[in-house]
């Protein structure tokens, strides 16, 4: 294991009280490749100069690190992120643990915690917990995030009476009672304002569109629905998705 201090200007505990004792994994997108192939680890540091020191230590100290970088700007508390990109592989848990052991010599942090993706839950870091939670292959990553996306979209359609809900690529299928099902292509998921900004057209209001919206409300549920071209904007509370119906 490589845990020696390799920066000439850095000594043990030089970054004491400057790095937070937790990190995030797969919360941010990779610059080096597809997210299914590259894992992004992120630390939070209290100022820019120590963030740069940490970045250089990790980048120069570990041959398996693809890239390390300091975020372009500070957050509203003046803190900076240090991003570390690693190849997604069965060794990912071992490599993350090795990095934290090296950073421990700079910071004195003995016990680390981490959060995965968009989860708010903080977990004590062990090699076992890393192996259980972080997808270690591209296939496992895709399966995990497909399941996550399916559950997220299913929660959006909480006003829909359904037997099942499936997501295949960008195709949503809502399985209704008595064997009926309806398919839609997922165009975009965002806030209404962001989606409308991209559309930049007015909703279609005529007898045909109103008839289609009435039918969708009847079979899918009581959502705020507007039609733009061939697409329908569904809004539920503060969430919106743009869908195109797939004729069957």
FIDRENKOL-802180 format. One record per residue: residue number from 1; residue in one letter; z, y, x of N, C-alpha, C in turn. Coordinates in steps of 0.001 Angstrom, whole numbers, padded with zeros to 6 digits. Atoms other than C-alpha are relative to their C-alpha. Example, Ala and Ser with C-alpha at 12.3 -4.5 7.8 and 13.67 -1.06 7.14 Angstrom:
REM FIDRENKOL-802180
(1,'A',(000000,-001190,000890),(007800,-004500,012300),(000000,001200,000900));
(2,'S',(-000060,-001190,-000820),(007140,-001060,013670),(000730,001090,-000770));
END
This chain:
REM FIDRENKOL-802180
(1,'X',(000000,-001201,000836),(000000,000000,000000),(000000,001254,000872));
(2,'X',(000053,-001267,-000718),(-000800,003536,001152),(000932,000992,-000671));
(3,'X',(-000927,-000962,000587),(002142,005860,000584),(000454,001037,001019));
(4,'X',(-000394,-000962,-001015),(002301,007907,003786),(-000510,001389,-000363));
(5,'X',(000422,-001369,000206),(002023,011695,003727),(-001131,000286,000972));
(6,'X',(001144,-000171,-000879),(-001427,012472,005086),(-000409,001465,000148));
(7,'X',(000311,-001421,-000150),(-001627,016244,004559),(000879,000572,001105));
(8,'X',(-000768,-000508,-001131),(-000617,017916,007828),(001021,001046,-000443));
(9,'X',(-000895,-001062,000433),(000950,020813,005919),(001081,-000445,-000955));
(10,'X',(-000967,000499,000977),(002975,018604,003577),(001009,-000938,000650));
(11,'X',(-001068,000884,-000460),(006276,016880,004207),(000700,-000582,-001223));
(12,'X',(-000737,000558,001133),(008483,014674,002031),(000797,001058,-000748));
(13,'X',(-000711,-000876,000939),(009907,016550,-000989),(-000492,001446,000010));
(14,'X',(000556,-001357,000034),(007703,019627,-000377),(-000348,000447,-001424));
(15,'X',(000360,-000351,001379),(006711,019476,-004070),(001139,-000319,-000980));
(16,'X',(-001160,000264,000860),(010214,018822,-005381),(000139,001082,-001059));
(17,'X',(-000180,-000896,001156),(010766,020379,-008847),(-001256,000792,-000363));
(18,'X',(001249,-000704,000308),(007106,021469,-008993),(-000973,-000854,-000813));
(19,'X',(000854,000925,000751),(005529,018383,-010629),(000836,-000640,-001098));
(20,'X',(-000734,000611,001112),(006570,017092,-014054),(-000009,-001529,000150));
(21,'X',(-000132,001451,-000207),(007776,013442,-014130),(-000741,-000849,-001039));
(22,'X',(000812,000812,000914),(005072,012281,-016555),(-001469,000319,000258));
(23,'X',(001435,-000212,-000130),(001313,011936,-016636),(-000681,-000553,-001246));
(24,'X',(000785,000483,001131),(-001400,011265,-019189),(-001184,-000817,000515));
(25,'X',(001131,000850,-000371),(-004164,008674,-019132),(-001024,000011,-001124));
(26,'X',(001122,000011,000945),(-007571,008895,-020848),(000115,001071,-001086));
(27,'X',(-000088,-001117,000941),(-006608,012141,-022595),(-001200,000931,000175));
(28,'X',(001111,-000904,-000324),(-009403,014069,-020857),(-001238,-000799,000398));
(29,'X',(001259,000666,-000273),(-013054,013197,-020383),(-000306,000004,001492));
(30,'X',(000374,000128,-001399),(-014421,012045,-017049),(-001187,000896,000354));
(31,'X',(001160,-000724,-000532),(-016764,014173,-014937),(-000905,-000930,000790));
(32,'X',(000710,000894,-000920),(-017844,011198,-012832),(-000848,-001052,-000695));
(33,'X',(000749,001036,000693),(-019227,008902,-015511),(000448,-000136,-001439));
(34,'X',(-000394,000279,001379),(-018796,007383,-018952),(001495,-000333,-000048));
(35,'X',(-001437,000248,000126),(-015204,007228,-020208),(000337,-001484,-000005));
(36,'X',(-000256,001442,000008),(-015524,003483,-020696),(000025,-000568,001422));
(37,'X',(000074,000462,-001386),(-016200,003152,-016944),(001000,000688,000916));
(38,'X',(-000863,-000801,-000866),(-013884,005842,-015544),(001269,000397,-000746));
(39,'X',(-001304,-000341,000562),(-010173,006336,-016231),(000458,001331,000600));
(40,'X',(-000469,-001306,-000466),(-008768,009882,-016006),(001516,000079,-000157));
(41,'X',(-001456,-000169,-000064),(-005140,010347,-014982),(000273,001483,000219));
(42,'X',(-000253,-001433,-000164),(-003641,013851,-015295),(001486,000281,000169));
(43,'X',(-001355,-000465,-000263),(-000489,015386,-013820),(000092,001473,-000405));
(44,'X',(-000223,-001415,000271),(001038,018744,-014813),(000897,000576,001095));
(45,'X',(-000683,-000618,-001134),(002152,021067,-012006),(000336,001448,-000359));
(46,'X',(-000532,-001285,000444),(004115,024317,-012268),(-000721,001233,000559));
(47,'X',(000732,-001148,-000545),(001800,026524,-010152),(-001278,-000502,000669));
(48,'X',(001313,000390,-000502),(-001708,026553,-008691),(000050,-000564,001423));
(49,'X',(-000022,000464,-001389),(-000883,026165,-004982),(000562,-001418,000142));
(50,'X',(-000453,001394,-000065),(001286,023039,-005397),(-000948,-000966,-000704));
(51,'X',(000993,000858,000659),(-001362,021688,-007790),(-001116,-000343,000975));
(52,'X',(001037,000242,-001006),(-003951,022088,-005035),(000493,-000960,001078));
(53,'X',(-000581,000908,-000991),(-001615,020387,-002549),(000021,-001435,-000521));
(54,'X',(-000058,001335,000590),(-001121,017445,-004914),(-001401,-000603,-000102));
(55,'X',(001375,000470,000127),(-004853,017171,-005573),(-000534,-000486,001348));
(56,'X',(000506,000372,-001323),(-005680,017103,-001849),(000699,-001245,000536));
(57,'X',(-000742,001189,-000438),(-002949,014564,-001131),(-000577,-001259,-000635));
(58,'X',(000505,001182,000701),(-004269,012160,-003788),(-001440,-000296,000411));
(59,'X',(001421,000210,-000313),(-007948,012688,-002961),(-000195,-000586,001394));
(60,'X',(000151,000460,-001382),(-007500,012108,000768),(000786,-001272,000292));
(61,'X',(-000901,001095,-000323),(-004808,009458,000561),(-000342,-001349,-000585));
(62,'X',(000269,001260,000693),(-006370,006809,-001675),(-001507,-000220,-000098));
(63,'X',(001438,000266,-000038),(-009790,005313,-001018),(-000587,-000391,-001332));
(64,'X',(000513,000425,001299),(-010068,003975,-004554),(-000159,001156,-000993));
(65,'X',(000129,-001159,000895),(-009848,007484,-006099),(-001436,000526,000054));
(66,'X',(001376,-000494,000062),(-013302,008589,-007250),(-000060,001510,000194));
(67,'X',(-000010,-001453,-000083),(-012382,012266,-007549),(001370,000512,-000423));
(68,'X',(-001213,-000696,000432),(-009392,014590,-007829),(-000327,001482,-000041));
(69,'X',(000350,-001401,000184),(-009504,018158,-009056),(001143,000719,-000711));
(70,'X',(-000961,-000841,000714),(-007332,021036,-010290),(-000734,000651,-001162));
(71,'X',(000610,-000616,001164),(-008046,022329,-013795),(-000399,001442,000281));
(72,'X',(000563,-001321,-000264),(-010062,025540,-013928),(000974,001137,-000304));
(73,'X',(-000908,-001074,000376),(-007284,027555,-015557),(001374,-000521,-000355));
(74,'X',(-001369,000354,000340),(-003608,027595,-016328),(000176,-000040,-001511));
(75,'X',(-000325,-000028,001420),(-002059,026892,-019703),(000844,001236,-000302));
(76,'X',(-000725,-001218,000380),(-000025,029464,-021616),(001368,000126,000670));
(77,'X',(-001266,-000062,-000742),(003035,028603,-019490),(-000229,000170,001504));
(78,'X',(000314,-000181,-001416),(001233,029146,-016187),(-000081,-001294,000785));
(79,'X',(000055,001313,-000659),(001023,025405,-015450),(-001449,-000455,000175));
(80,'X',(001350,000488,-000304),(-001985,023575,-013993),(-000042,-001524,-000096));
(81,'X',(000217,001443,000016),(-003421,020110,-014513),(-000694,-000439,001283));
(82,'X',(000702,000670,-001085),(-004406,017844,-011642),(-000610,-001271,-000580));
(83,'X',(000716,001132,000576),(-007058,015341,-012740),(-000383,-000986,001103));
(84,'X',(000307,001053,-000956),(-007507,012028,-010949),(-000883,-001040,-000704));
(85,'X',(000935,000943,000631),(-010502,009796,-011724),(-000049,-001304,000784));
(86,'X',(-000037,001340,-000581),(-010389,006047,-011107),(-000989,-000901,-000717));
(87,'X',(000886,000984,000644),(-012847,003242,-011739),(000833,-000885,-000925));
(88,'X',(-000717,000870,000939),(-011787,001313,-014829),(-000227,-001462,000416));
(89,'X',(000100,001372,-000500),(-011044,-002178,-013546),(001329,-000707,-000220));
(90,'X',(-001265,000724,000139),(-008403,-004927,-013716),(001085,000459,000979));
(91,'X',(-000977,-000503,-000965),(-006713,-003162,-010768),(000586,001354,-000407));
(92,'X',(-000348,-001375,000357),(-006163,000092,-012688),(001519,000226,-000040));
(93,'X',(-001459,-000158,000077),(-002431,-000468,-013357),(000613,000038,001397));
(94,'X',(-000506,000050,-001375),(-001766,-001371,-009719),(-000321,001294,000746));
(95,'X',(000406,-001217,-000701),(-003698,001684,-008494),(000792,001220,-000481));
(96,'X',(-000807,-001113,000532),(-001881,004113,-010816),(001421,-000072,000541));
(97,'X',(-001359,000165,-000535),(001454,002689,-009715),(000046,000403,001474));
(98,'X',(000044,-000353,-001422),(000427,003085,-006058),(-000050,001515,000194));
(99,'X',(000066,-001466,-000088),(-000461,006759,-006624),(001369,000614,-000281));
(100,'X',(-001317,-000581,000337),(002894,007484,-008289),(001034,-000269,001094));
(101,'X',(-000922,000276,-001100),(004721,005814,-005407),(-000210,000976,001150));
(102,'X',(000275,-000989,-001035),(002968,008145,-002967),(000472,001380,-000400));
(103,'X',(-000418,-001314,000495),(003599,011207,-005126),(001529,000103,-000021));
(104,'X',(-001470,000017,-000020),(007260,010170,-005289),(000536,000585,001305));
(105,'X',(-000476,-000493,-001291),(007595,010988,-001566),(-000118,001513,000089));
(106,'X',(000166,-001451,000005),(006359,014521,-002200),(000954,000692,-000965));
(107,'X',(-000715,-000638,001113),(008393,015142,-005346),(001425,-000488,-000198));
(108,'X',(-001307,000606,000255),(011410,012852,-005322),(000099,-000647,-001366));
(109,'X',(-000012,000595,001343),(010412,011593,-008780),(000035,-001516,000136));
(110,'X',(-000177,001444,-000132),(011677,008032,-009007),(-000426,-000747,-001267));
(111,'X',(000346,000649,001270),(011067,007280,-012692),(-001069,000845,-000714));
(112,'X',(001122,-000677,000640),(007731,008174,-014304),(-000144,-000456,-001449));
(113,'X',(000391,000341,001372),(006668,008265,-017936),(-001461,000400,-000187));
(114,'X',(001394,-000353,000238),(003166,008420,-019360),(-000331,-000054,-001485));
(115,'X',(000547,000035,001354),(001218,009037,-022555),(-001442,-000453,000095));
(116,'X',(001383,000476,-000013),(-002044,007315,-023445),(-000843,000686,-001066));
(117,'X',(001004,-000593,000887),(-005044,009106,-024984),(000631,001133,-000814));
(118,'X',(-000526,-001081,000830),(-003952,011269,-027959),(001398,-000299,-000549));
(119,'X',(-001324,000375,000492),(-000643,009518,-028537),(001048,001006,000447));
(120,'X',(-001120,-000878,-000336),(002459,011708,-028648),(001175,-000792,000578));
(121,'X',(-001086,000856,-000464),(004603,008739,-027644),(000009,-000085,001521));
(122,'X',(-000164,000076,-001453),(005940,008840,-024074),(000641,-001342,000348));
(123,'X',(-000407,001363,-000340),(006400,005446,-022403),(000465,-000058,001449));
(124,'X',(-000464,000193,-001373),(008393,004462,-019321),(-001065,-000750,000791));
(125,'X',(001057,000619,-000798),(005947,003609,-016551),(000519,-001186,000803));
(126,'X',(-000148,001181,-000838),(006013,000091,-015196),(-001397,-000580,000127));
(127,'X',(001325,000620,-000119),(003102,-001983,-013998),(-000325,-000794,-001264));
(128,'X',(000199,000776,001223),(003618,-004135,-017080),(-000436,000898,-001164));
(129,'X',(000360,-000891,001107),(003494,-001190,-019530),(-001402,000588,000213));
(130,'X',(001348,-000496,-000296),(000389,000178,-017774),(-001048,-001056,-000359));
(131,'X',(000950,001081,000274),(-001348,-003203,-018043),(-000172,-000231,-001501));
(132,'X',(000057,000252,001440),(-000476,-003555,-021735),(-000741,001100,-000757));
(133,'X',(000487,-001132,000784),(-001594,-000081,-022813),(-001366,000518,000450));
(134,'X',(001246,-000606,-000492),(-004461,001073,-020583),(-001117,-001044,000043));
(135,'X',(001123,000945,-000046),(-007807,-000689,-021207),(-000532,-000123,001429));
(136,'X',(000328,000213,-001412),(-008741,-002249,-017873),(-001463,-000350,000242));
(137,'X',(001432,000255,-000148),(-012435,-002959,-018551),(-000752,000863,-001004));
(138,'X',(000788,-000772,000970),(-015260,-001060,-020261),(000000,-000614,-001397));
(139,'X',(000017,000660,001297),(-015336,-003655,-023047),(001309,000205,-000750));
(140,'X',(-001303,-000223,000637),(-011603,-003365,-023735),(000158,001456,-000446));
(141,'X',(-000062,-001425,000367),(-011915,000438,-023743),(-000758,000239,-001297));
(142,'X',(000815,-000211,001196),(-014704,000351,-026327),(000634,-000638,-001224));
(143,'X',(-000652,000665,001125),(-012862,-002151,-028532),(001215,000795,-000482));
(144,'X',(-001204,-000773,000349),(-009643,-000108,-028424),(-000372,001280,-000729));
(145,'X',(000338,-001292,000583),(-011329,003200,-029194),(-000796,-000142,-001303));
(146,'X',(000654,000261,001287),(-013502,001699,-031939),(001048,-000246,-001076));
(147,'X',(-001093,000254,000946),(-010342,000433,-033616),(000727,001292,-000341));
(148,'X',(-000681,-001279,000200),(-008677,003825,-033125),(-000817,000914,-000902));
(149,'X',(000888,-000852,000795),(-011691,005656,-034559),(-000076,-000494,-001436));
(150,'X',(000057,000572,001338),(-011880,003283,-037525),(001246,000355,-000799));
(151,'X',(-001259,-000327,000688),(-008209,003824,-038377),(000082,001489,-000323));
(152,'X',(-000029,-001447,000215),(-008600,007587,-037998),(-000885,000393,-001183));
(153,'X',(000905,-000307,001105),(-011605,007728,-040340),(000520,-000582,-001313));
(154,'X',(-000561,000616,001201),(-009929,005360,-042769),(001100,000885,-000590));
(155,'X',(-001052,-000893,000489),(-006994,007778,-042968),(-000601,001246,-000653));
(156,'X',(000672,-001147,000633),(-009455,010579,-043792),(-000338,-000325,-001452));
(157,'X',(000411,000408,001347),(-010655,008612,-046832),(001189,-000568,-000783));
(158,'X',(-001200,000499,000678),(-007137,008248,-048225),(-000047,000187,-001511));
(159,'X',(000150,-000157,001451),(-008359,009287,-051683),(-000992,-001020,-000568));
(160,'X',(001024,000954,000410),(-010886,006443,-051793),(000620,-001359,-000311));
(161,'X',(-000400,001363,000344),(-010160,003208,-053634),(-000979,-000955,000674));
(162,'X',(000896,000881,-000756),(-011539,000571,-051265),(000691,-001303,000345));
(163,'X',(-000507,001279,-000485),(-011162,-003041,-050210),(000048,-000027,001526));
(164,'X',(000069,000007,-001458),(-012129,-002359,-046596),(-000819,001199,000472));
(165,'X',(000730,-001106,-000624),(-013572,000212,-044203),(-000413,-000467,001386));
(166,'X',(000460,000445,-001316),(-015731,-000611,-041180),(-000851,001080,000655));
(167,'X',(000785,-000936,-000790),(-017355,001399,-038406),(-000791,-000797,001015));
(168,'X',(000883,000683,-000941),(-020356,000060,-036485),(-000876,001058,000662));
(169,'X',(000685,-001122,-000623),(-021565,002622,-033966),(000334,001271,-000767));
(170,'X',(-000225,-001189,000828),(-022029,005722,-036127),(-000190,-000290,-001481));
(171,'X',(000204,000375,001401),(-022460,003788,-039373),(001334,-000382,-000636));
(172,'X',(-001221,000256,000768),(-019520,003921,-041783),(-000366,-000803,-001240));
(173,'X',(000176,000764,001236),(-019315,001292,-044520),(001311,-000018,-000762));
(174,'X',(-001170,000023,000886),(-016899,001764,-047400),(-000183,-001153,-000979));
(175,'X',(000096,001195,000831),(-016306,-001576,-049127),(000862,000218,-001243));
(176,'X',(-000680,-000257,001267),(-015411,-001033,-052772),(000311,-001319,-000705));
(177,'X',(-000273,001221,000778),(-013944,-003522,-055248),(-001261,-000552,-000663));
(178,'X',(001089,000715,000684),(-016247,-006081,-056913),(-001267,-000073,000852));
(179,'X',(001125,000247,-000897),(-018477,-006407,-053831),(-000915,001186,000249));
(180,'X',(000844,-001171,-000245),(-019930,-002895,-053878),(000355,000630,001345));
(181,'X',(-000264,-000705,-001249),(-020312,-001001,-050609),(-000996,001140,000174));
(182,'X',(000814,-001192,-000209),(-021687,002365,-049505),(000009,000336,001488));
(183,'X',(000140,-000257,-001431),(-023015,003268,-046065),(-000383,001451,000255));
(184,'X',(000296,-001360,-000414),(-023114,006626,-044301),(-000150,000042,001521));
(185,'X',(000085,-000277,-001436),(-024208,007821,-040886),(000939,001157,000318));
(186,'X',(-000928,-001051,-000406),(-021469,009833,-039180),(-000730,000967,000925));
(187,'X',(000706,-001012,-000780),(-023076,013047,-037947),(000971,000767,000887));
(188,'X',(-000968,-000784,-000774),(-020035,015032,-036858),(001348,-000017,-000693));
(189,'X',(-001367,-000114,000505),(-016275,015171,-037236),(000666,001161,000717));
(190,'X',(-000583,-001199,-000601),(-014561,018521,-036664),(000658,000819,-001107));
(191,'X',(-000457,-000900,001055),(-013065,021475,-038511),(-001207,000482,-000787));
(192,'X',(001104,-000508,000823),(-015158,022881,-041350),(-000697,001162,000680));
(193,'X',(000588,-001187,-000635),(-015662,026154,-039453),(-000938,-000384,001141));
(194,'X',(000848,000409,-001128),(-017034,024401,-036349),(-001260,-000700,-000460));
(195,'X',(001173,000696,000523),(-019344,022169,-038360),(-000965,000995,-000634));
(196,'X',(000852,-000989,000659),(-020633,025072,-040444),(-000674,000923,001009));
(197,'X',(000587,-000837,-001052),(-021219,027089,-037282),(-001229,-000675,000599));
(198,'X',(001154,000745,-000523),(-023541,024337,-036021),(-001125,-000096,-001027));
(199,'X',(001019,000144,001042),(-025319,023958,-039361),(-000766,001309,-000193));
(200,'X',(000578,-001347,000104),(-025933,027706,-039757),(-000967,000152,-001182));
(201,'X',(000787,-000157,001225),(-027462,027269,-043229),(000955,-000001,-001187));
(202,'X',(-000819,-000022,001215),(-026173,027755,-046746),(-000072,-001354,-000690));
(203,'X',(000049,001267,000741),(-025270,024768,-048921),(-001081,000040,-001074));
(204,'X',(001012,000125,001046),(-027908,023503,-051316),(000697,-000098,-001350));
(205,'X',(-000597,000018,001332),(-026939,024305,-054890),(-001126,-000037,-001035));
(206,'X',(000981,000173,001073),(-029346,022911,-057473),(000414,-001217,-000818));
(207,'X',(-000380,001096,000893),(-029311,020298,-060218),(000084,-001328,000733));
(208,'X',(000007,001281,-000712),(-030182,017431,-057861),(001217,-000137,000911));
(209,'X',(-001139,000078,-000924),(-027548,018272,-055258),(001314,-000116,-000764));
(210,'X',(-001226,000072,000786),(-024890,018812,-057919),(000183,-001383,-000611));
(211,'X',(-000054,001349,000547),(-025764,015461,-059447),(000452,-000998,001074));
(212,'X',(-000387,000883,-001105),(-025455,013750,-056044),(001484,000183,000353));
(213,'X',(-001401,-000280,-000316),(-022106,015452,-055348),(000919,-000585,-001075));
(214,'X',(-000794,000570,001096),(-020794,014436,-058776),(000096,-001513,000145));
(215,'X',(000019,001460,-000176),(-021848,010832,-058107),(000900,-000407,001165));
(216,'X',(-000840,000317,-001158),(-020171,010846,-054654),(001482,000157,-000331));
(217,'X',(-001387,-000207,000412),(-016969,012243,-056147),(000483,-001154,-000871));
(218,'X',(-000356,001094,000912),(-017026,009496,-058759),(000229,-001307,000760));
(219,'X',(-000087,001314,-000659),(-017589,006564,-056354),(000851,000028,001274));
(220,'X',(-000744,-000081,-001259),(-015901,007835,-053152),(001380,000609,-000200));
(221,'X',(-001310,-000597,000247),(-013124,010089,-054415),(-000062,001511,-000108));
(222,'X',(-000085,-001439,000283),(-011970,013616,-055098),(000133,000805,001292));
(223,'X',(000048,-000806,-001205),(-013012,015414,-051917),(-000804,001272,-000299));
(224,'X',(000842,-001194,000067),(-014469,018876,-051438),(-001314,-000362,000691));
(225,'X',(001281,000462,-000529),(-018173,017999,-050967),(-001052,001091,-000173));
(226,'X',(001142,-000912,000042),(-021107,020268,-050113),(-001193,-000657,000668));
(227,'X',(001208,000586,-000556),(-024717,019370,-049343),(-000749,001025,000845));
(228,'X',(000797,-000820,-000907),(-026668,020779,-046382),(-001194,-000840,000449));
(229,'X',(001160,000831,-000307),(-030209,019433,-046119),(000195,-001389,-000572));
(230,'X',(-000227,001386,000440),(-029869,015646,-046258),(001442,-000446,000238));
(231,'X',(-001358,000365,-000391),(-026232,015723,-045119),(001038,000539,-000988));
(232,'X',(-001100,-000403,000884),(-022962,015965,-047022),(001225,000293,000847));
(233,'X',(-001231,-000378,-000689),(-019884,017785,-045744),(001181,-000358,-000894));
(234,'X',(-001209,000419,000705),(-016688,016044,-046872),(001191,000701,000647));
(235,'X',(-001203,-000646,-000516),(-013427,017990,-046525),(001218,-000562,-000711));
(236,'X',(-001269,000512,000522),(-009936,016573,-046946),(001109,000739,000737));
(237,'X',(-001016,-000817,-000663),(-007211,019115,-046203),(-000636,000840,001090));
(238,'X',(000535,-000783,-001116),(-007869,020599,-042773),(-000991,-000801,000844));
(239,'X',(000959,000843,-000728),(-010247,017806,-041709),(-001326,-000071,-000746));
(240,'X',(001332,000088,000609),(-014001,017618,-042313),(-000888,-000940,000806));
(241,'X',(001011,000821,-000667),(-016805,015187,-041547),(-001339,000222,-000683));
(242,'X',(001361,-000159,000501),(-020555,015536,-041926),(-000657,-001378,-000010));
(243,'X',(000555,001333,000181),(-022234,012399,-043294),(-001397,000066,-000596));
(244,'X',(001304,000183,000640),(-025731,011274,-044206),(000025,-001350,-000702));
(245,'X',(-000031,001255,000744),(-025978,008671,-046918),(-001164,-000884,000412));
(246,'X',(001021,000994,-000335),(-027867,005511,-045965),(-000357,-000738,-001278));
(247,'X',(000445,000647,001238),(-029881,004297,-048919),(-000077,-001503,000211));
(248,'X',(000007,001471,-000081),(-029590,000568,-049665),(-000917,-000592,-001054));
END
